[in-house]
Amino acid sequence: MSQGCSHCTQGPSSKGFCPFSLVLFAGSAFSYVRYLKGKSDKKKKSVVVSFDERFRVVFVLGGPGAGKGTQCELLSKNLGWAHLSAGDLLRAERKKEGSELADVINANISAGKIVPSEITVTLIKNAMEELRAEKGQTKFLIDGFPRSEGNVNAWKEVVGEKANVESVLFFECPEDILTSRLLERAKTSGRVDDSIDVIRKRFVTYRDESMPIIEMYKKEGKVKKIIADRSIEEVYKEVESIVTD
């Protein structure tokens, strides 16, 4: 016959357990939960990054269809840089219900024009700050930016010393190849800026407004030119070596 716990003065409980042991178990469980919570809190704290730390930025430029987005995605996957596409941020914003910026963005993109610089830079800055707060990310590839002198000036005004622009990747590709790539993409993309009329306007905008920016950064010694009319694998091999240099 089983004997009662020494703490049970009246023998074993009629329900088959010792009240004192139950109290000990509950206390141990509570302590263990607190221990796990403490470990979890420490893990959360480990990803906190100083908000005084400057962003590391690489601008990624080239004509529409040059493969900027594809290469940025590969760099992001393999090297841990966050990929921000100025165009994607704008397209996402114009789809937001109740966004006051949607009409302005839509009108400019449909006409093949550059969206007002302050809008683009604010969206980029907000995205960087969100990723730093959520994931501790401080390294950014900014795809399709800056495309004009207005972009550059807005960047200096809105972001300024919060970021260090380390280099500019310039994807160079003949326009006939870019056109064929964009028309092929149009079959599945559903993008209004992939029609032939808008493509032609985008090339004019690129030549008139973006090329002078590339020349400006060349004078600062920041431009790394990549010949982009090659296979994805060949281009990536060169791009990775530049970014990790």
Phi, psi and chi 1 to 4 in degrees:
 res  aa     phi    psi   chi1   chi2   chi3   chi4
   1 MET       -  131.3 -176.9  174.0  177.4      -
   2 SER   -68.2  145.4   61.2      -      -      -
   3 GLN   -95.6  150.7  -62.6  -62.8  -45.0      -
   4 GLY   -74.6  158.3      -      -      -      -
   5 CYS   -62.9  147.3  165.8      -      -      -
   6 SER   -62.7  -19.4   61.1      -      -      -
   7 HIS   -85.9   -9.7  -62.5  -77.6      -      -
   8 CYS   -95.6   98.8  -60.9      -      -      -
   9 THR   -68.7  -18.3   55.8      -      -      -
  10 GLN  -113.7   25.6  -64.6 -178.9   -4.6      -
  11 GLY    84.7  178.9      -      -      -      -
  12 PRO   -58.9  147.6  -17.0   30.1      -      -
  13 SER   -63.9  145.2  165.3      -      -      -
  14 SER   -63.8  -17.3   60.0      -      -      -
  15 LYS   -93.8    2.0  -66.6 -174.9  178.7  177.9
  16 GLY    88.5   12.5      -      -      -      -
  17 PHE  -140.6  159.5   59.3   82.5      -      -
  18 CYS   -95.1  123.6  168.3      -      -      -
  19 PRO   -56.9  -37.6  -24.5   34.6      -      -
  20 PHE   -66.1  -41.1 -176.8   77.5      -      -
  21 SER   -64.8  -36.2  -62.4      -      -      -
  22 LEU   -63.5  -40.3 -176.6   60.5      -      -
  23 VAL   -63.5  -43.5  170.7      -      -      -
  24 LEU   -61.0  -42.4  -76.6  178.2      -      -
  25 PHE   -62.5  -45.0  175.0   76.4      -      -
  26 ALA   -63.0  -40.7      -      -      -      -
  27 GLY   -64.2  -41.1      -      -      -      -
  28 SER   -65.3  -42.3  -61.5      -      -      -
  29 ALA   -62.5  -42.5      -      -      -      -
  30 PHE   -62.8  -42.7  177.8   70.7      -      -
  31 SER   -63.2  -39.1  -62.0      -      -      -
  32 TYR   -67.8  -39.5 -173.8   60.2      -      -
  33 VAL   -62.1  -42.0  168.1      -      -      -
  34 ARG   -63.3  -37.6  -70.5 -175.0   64.4 -174.7
  35 TYR   -63.7  -44.9  165.8   72.9      -      -
  36 LEU   -64.2  -41.5  -70.2  177.9      -      -
  37 LYS   -62.7  -38.4 -174.7  177.5 -175.6  -60.2
  38 GLY   -63.7  -40.8      -      -      -      -
  39 LYS   -64.1  -40.6  -75.8 -172.4   71.8  176.3
  40 SER   -64.2  -41.6  174.5      -      -      -
  41 ASP   -64.2  -38.3  -71.2  -16.9      -      -
  42 LYS   -65.1  -39.1  -75.6  179.8 -177.9  177.8
  43 LYS   -64.5  -40.5 -172.2  176.9  -72.3 -173.3
  44 LYS   -64.0  -40.3  -71.4  176.6 -176.2  174.8
  45 LYS   -67.1  -28.2  -72.0  176.6 -176.5  176.3
  46 SER   -66.7  -20.4   68.5      -      -      -
  47 VAL   -97.8    2.2  -60.5      -      -      -
  48 VAL   -73.5  130.8  172.8      -      -      -
  49 VAL  -114.1  143.6  175.8      -      -      -
  50 SER   -60.9  131.6  169.0      -      -      -
  51 PHE   -77.2   -1.1  -78.3   80.3      -      -
  52 ASP   -88.5  -13.8  -66.3  -32.1      -      -
  53 GLU   -69.4  132.4 -177.2  177.7   -6.1      -
  54 ARG   -75.0  145.7  -64.0  175.5   77.8 -166.8
  55 PHE   -70.6  142.6  -64.3  116.9      -      -
  56 ARG   -97.7  123.2  -64.4  176.6   57.7 -166.7
  57 VAL  -127.0  137.8  169.0      -      -      -
  58 VAL  -122.5  119.9  172.0      -      -      -
  59 PHE   -80.5  142.2  -70.3  148.0      -      -
  60 VAL  -123.4  113.2 -175.3      -      -      -
  61 LEU  -124.1  161.6  -64.5  173.1      -      -
  62 GLY   156.0  163.9      -      -      -      -
  63 GLY   -62.8  161.3      -      -      -      -
  64 PRO   -60.7  129.2   16.8  -27.0      -      -
  65 GLY    91.2    6.5      -      -      -      -
  66 ALA   -75.7  -10.2      -      -      -      -
  67 GLY    97.1   17.2      -      -      -      -
  68 LYS   -59.5  -48.2  -57.2 -178.1  -64.9  -64.8
  69 GLY   -63.8  -41.7      -      -      -      -
  70 THR   -60.6  -47.2  -62.1      -      -      -
  71 GLN   -67.5  -37.2  -65.0  -59.8  -35.7      -
  72 CYS   -64.1  -39.9  -75.3      -      -      -
  73 GLU   -62.2  -40.5  -74.3  -60.5  -39.3      -
  74 LEU   -66.4  -42.4  -70.8  170.4      -      -
  75 LEU   -63.9  -39.9  -71.5  170.3      -      -
  76 SER   -62.8  -44.9  179.0      -      -      -
  77 LYS   -67.2  -41.5  177.0 -177.7  176.8 -177.3
  78 ASN   -92.6  -28.2  -63.7  -33.4      -      -
  79 LEU  -117.4   -5.1  -59.6 -177.6      -      -
  80 GLY    83.0   11.2      -      -      -      -
  81 TRP   -80.0  144.1  -73.5   68.4      -      -
  82 ALA   -81.0  139.4      -      -      -      -
  83 HIS  -105.3  118.3  170.8 -151.7      -      -
  84 LEU  -116.8  121.5  -65.4  178.7      -      -
  85 SER   -99.7  119.9  163.6      -      -      -
  86 ALA   -57.2  -41.9      -      -      -      -
  87 GLY   -63.8  -42.9      -      -      -      -
  88 ASP   -64.7  -39.3  -73.3  -11.5      -      -
  89 LEU   -63.6  -40.2  -70.5  170.9      -      -
  90 LEU   -67.3  -43.0  -70.8  166.1      -      -
  91 ARG   -65.3  -37.1  -78.7 -175.0  -76.8  -85.5
  92 ALA   -66.3  -40.0      -      -      -      -
  93 GLU   -64.8  -40.7 -175.5   66.1   25.3      -
  94 ARG   -71.8  -12.5   66.4  180.0 -177.8  158.2
  95 LYS   -92.9   -9.3  -69.7  177.9 -177.5  176.3
  96 LYS   -71.4  131.7  -73.7 -175.9 -179.6  177.4
  97 GLU   -65.9  131.5 -107.2 -173.5   71.9      -
  98 GLY    79.3    5.5      -      -      -      -
  99 SER   -72.2  125.3  169.9      -      -      -
 100 GLU   -70.5  -19.9  -63.5  177.6   -0.4      -
 101 LEU   -85.2  -16.3  -57.7  176.4      -      -
 102 ALA   -56.5  -47.4      -      -      -      -
 103 ASP   -63.2  -41.6  -70.9  -19.1      -      -
 104 VAL   -64.5  -45.7  177.9      -      -      -
 105 ILE   -63.6  -46.3  -65.1  169.8      -      -
 106 ASN   -58.5  -46.1  -88.6  -33.8      -      -
 107 ALA   -62.3  -41.3      -      -      -      -
 108 ASN   -71.4  -44.1  -79.7  -86.5      -      -
 109 ILE   -64.7  -42.2  -70.7  179.1      -      -
 110 SER   -63.3  -29.7  -63.9      -      -      -
 111 ALA   -90.7    2.1      -      -      -      -
 112 GLY    72.6   19.0      -      -      -      -
 113 LYS   -98.7  165.0  -65.4 -179.6 -179.1  178.5
 114 ILE   -82.7  134.6  -68.5  176.0      -      -
 115 VAL   -69.6  146.9  171.3      -      -      -
 116 PRO   -46.4  130.6  -31.5   36.5      -      -
 117 SER   -57.9  -39.4  -61.5      -      -      -
 118 GLU   -60.8  -35.4  -67.9   75.4   15.1      -
 119 ILE   -66.2  -49.8  -66.1  175.8      -      -
 120 THR   -60.4  -48.1  -55.7      -      -      -
 121 VAL   -65.4  -39.2  175.0      -      -      -
 122 THR   -62.8  -41.4  -61.9      -      -      -
 123 LEU   -64.0  -41.0  -67.2  175.8      -      -
 124 ILE   -64.7  -47.6  -67.7  170.6      -      -
 125 LYS   -60.2  -44.3  177.0  174.8  171.6  -76.7
 126 ASN   -61.5  -41.3  -69.9  -13.0      -      -
 127 ALA   -65.5  -40.4      -      -      -      -
 128 MET   -64.0  -44.1  -70.0 -165.1  -61.4      -
 129 GLU   -66.2  -37.5  -70.2  177.6  -16.8      -
 130 GLU   -64.6  -43.9  -75.2  172.4   14.6      -
 131 LEU   -68.7  -33.6  -77.5  170.8      -      -
 132 ARG   -67.8  -43.2  178.0  168.9   60.9 -177.6
 133 ALA   -66.2  -39.5      -      -      -      -
 134 GLU   -83.5  -37.4  -67.2  172.1    5.2      -
 135 LYS  -127.0   -0.4  -59.9 -179.0  179.6  179.7
 136 GLY    72.8   18.3      -      -      -      -
 137 GLN   -77.2  133.3 -179.9   61.6  -92.1      -
 138 THR  -130.3   -1.4   57.2      -      -      -
 139 LYS  -108.8  122.7  -58.0 -172.2  -58.8  179.7
 140 PHE  -132.0  132.0  -65.3   92.1      -      -
 141 LEU   -97.3  117.9  -59.8  163.1      -      -
 142 ILE  -107.2  107.5  -56.7 -176.6      -      -
 143 ASP   -89.4  124.8  164.6   11.6      -      -
 144 GLY    80.1   29.0      -      -      -      -
 145 PHE  -154.1  141.9 -177.7   91.1      -      -
 146 PRO   -86.1  146.9   30.0  -32.2      -      -
 147 ARG  -108.5   -2.9  -67.1 -175.9  176.0 -178.0
 148 SER  -156.0  167.3   67.9      -      -      -
 149 GLU   -62.8  -35.2 -174.7  178.7   -6.3      -
 150 GLY   -61.9  -39.0      -      -      -      -
 151 ASN   -59.8  -46.5  -80.8  178.0      -      -
 152 VAL   -61.7  -46.5  174.0      -      -      -
 153 ASN   -64.5  -40.6  -67.1  -23.8      -      -
 154 ALA   -65.8  -38.3      -      -      -      -
 155 TRP   -59.9  -46.7  175.7  -92.3      -      -
 156 LYS   -62.9  -36.5  -70.4  176.6 -179.1  177.0
 157 GLU   -76.7  -44.2 -176.3  178.7  -23.0      -
 158 VAL   -86.1  -40.6  176.2      -      -      -
 159 VAL  -100.0  -51.0  179.1      -      -      -
 160 GLY    55.3 -128.4      -      -      -      -
 161 GLU   -75.8   -0.5  -67.3  -57.6  -48.1      -
 162 LYS   -72.3  -13.6  -65.7  177.1 -177.2  176.7
 163 ALA  -136.7  148.4      -      -      -      -
 164 ASN  -111.4  115.0  175.4   39.6      -      -
 165 VAL   -81.4  105.4  179.0      -      -      -
 166 GLU   -78.7  -37.8  -62.2 -176.4   -4.4      -
 167 SER  -163.6  171.8   61.5      -      -      -
 168 VAL  -128.4  116.4  177.6      -      -      -
 169 LEU   -85.4  123.8  -60.1 -179.7      -      -
 170 PHE  -116.2  111.1  169.1   40.8      -      -
 171 PHE   -91.8  111.6  -69.5   84.0      -      -
 172 GLU  -100.8  130.8 -172.1  173.7   63.2      -
 173 CYS  -154.4  139.0 -171.4      -      -      -
 174 PRO   -60.6  146.5  -22.4   33.4      -      -
 175 GLU   -64.5  -32.1  -75.8 -171.3   11.8      -
 176 ASP   -65.9  -36.4   59.2  -27.5      -      -
 177 ILE   -70.7  -40.8  -67.2  176.7      -      -
 178 LEU   -60.1  -42.4  -64.1  177.1      -      -
 179 THR   -61.9  -46.0  -58.7      -      -      -
 180 SER   -64.9  -37.1   62.8      -      -      -
 181 ARG   -64.6  -44.2  -72.4 -180.0  178.7  178.3
 182 LEU   -66.9  -39.6  -68.7  170.2      -      -
 183 LEU   -67.4  -34.2  -69.1  175.8      -      -
 184 GLU   -68.5  -42.1 -175.7   62.3   29.1      -
 185 ARG   -63.6  -34.1 -176.3  174.5   74.3 -178.2
 186 ALA   -60.6  -23.7      -      -      -      -
 187 LYS   -64.4  -25.2  -65.1  175.8 -177.9  178.1
 188 THR  -127.0  -15.4   55.5      -      -      -
 189 SER   -75.3  -34.5   70.6      -      -      -
 190 GLY    70.9   13.2      -      -      -      -
 191 ARG   -83.9  134.5  -73.8  173.0   49.8  169.2
 192 VAL   -69.1  -20.7  -62.7      -      -      -
 193 ASP   -91.4   11.2   56.8  -16.0      -      -
 194 ASP  -103.8   14.7  -84.0  -12.6      -      -
 195 SER   -84.6  156.2   67.1      -      -      -
 196 ILE   -61.2  -38.4 -171.2   63.3      -      -
 197 ASP   -64.4  -43.9  -70.8  -22.1      -      -
 198 VAL   -70.5  -35.7  175.9      -      -      -
 199 ILE   -57.5  -45.4  -72.1  170.2      -      -
 200 ARG   -62.0  -40.8  -72.0  173.4 -179.8  148.1
 201 LYS   -65.2  -37.0  -68.2  176.0 -176.2  176.1
 202 ARG   -65.7  -37.9  -68.5  173.3   72.5 -167.8
 203 PHE   -63.4  -41.6  -74.8  154.3      -      -
 204 VAL   -62.5  -46.1  171.4      -      -      -
 205 THR   -60.5  -43.0  -59.4      -      -      -
 206 TYR   -61.2  -46.4  171.7   66.5      -      -
 207 ARG   -65.6  -42.2  -73.0 -167.0  -61.3  -92.4
 208 ASP   -76.9  -36.0  -67.7  -12.4      -      -
 209 GLU  -111.8  -37.0  -59.8 -160.5   39.8      -
 210 SER   -84.6  -39.4  -62.8      -      -      -
 211 MET   -58.6  -40.1  -76.7  -53.4  -61.2      -
 212 PRO   -60.5  -31.2  -27.0   36.9      -      -
 213 ILE   -69.5  -40.9  -59.7  -52.1      -      -
 214 ILE   -61.7  -41.6  -67.5  166.9      -      -
 215 GLU   -63.1  -37.7  -68.0  -58.0  -40.6      -
 216 MET   -62.1  -46.6 -178.5 -165.0   76.1      -
 217 TYR   -70.2  -26.0  -77.1  117.9      -      -
 218 LYS   -61.5  -42.4  -87.0 -175.4 -176.7  177.2
 219 LYS   -63.5  -25.9  -68.0  175.9 -178.3  176.0
 220 GLU   -87.6   -1.6  -64.4 -179.8   12.6      -
 221 GLY    74.4   21.7      -      -      -      -
 222 LYS  -101.6  -11.8  -68.6 -172.2  175.7 -177.3
 223 VAL   -82.7  130.9  172.4      -      -      -
 224 LYS  -117.3  108.1  -48.4  -66.8 -177.0 -176.8
 225 LYS   -86.3  133.7 -174.7  168.4   79.4  171.4
 226 ILE  -123.1  127.3  -59.5  105.9      -      -
 227 ILE   -76.1  117.6  -57.8  -57.1      -      -
 228 ALA  -100.9   -0.4      -      -      -      -
 229 ASP   -90.9   49.1   58.8  -17.2      -      -
 230 ARG  -129.3  179.9  -62.7  175.8  -71.3  165.0
 231 SER   -66.9  156.6   69.7      -      -      -
 232 ILE   -55.8  -41.8  -67.9  172.9      -      -
 233 GLU   -65.0  -43.4  -66.2   76.0   17.0      -
 234 GLU   -64.6  -44.0  -73.6  177.2  -55.8      -
 235 VAL   -63.9  -44.4  173.3      -      -      -
 236 TYR   -62.2  -39.8  178.2   72.8      -      -
 237 LYS   -56.7  -43.0 -174.5  176.6  179.8 -179.1
 238 GLU   -70.6  -42.8 -178.1  178.3   -8.1      -
 239 VAL   -62.5  -43.8  172.2      -      -      -
 240 GLU   -61.1  -41.7 -175.3 -179.1   58.6      -
 241 SER   -63.7  -33.5   68.0      -      -      -
 242 ILE   -69.9  -46.0  -69.5  170.3      -      -
 243 VAL   -68.7  -33.7  173.9      -      -      -
 244 THR   -88.4   -3.8   55.7      -      -      -
 245 ASP   -66.7      - -173.6    9.9      -      -
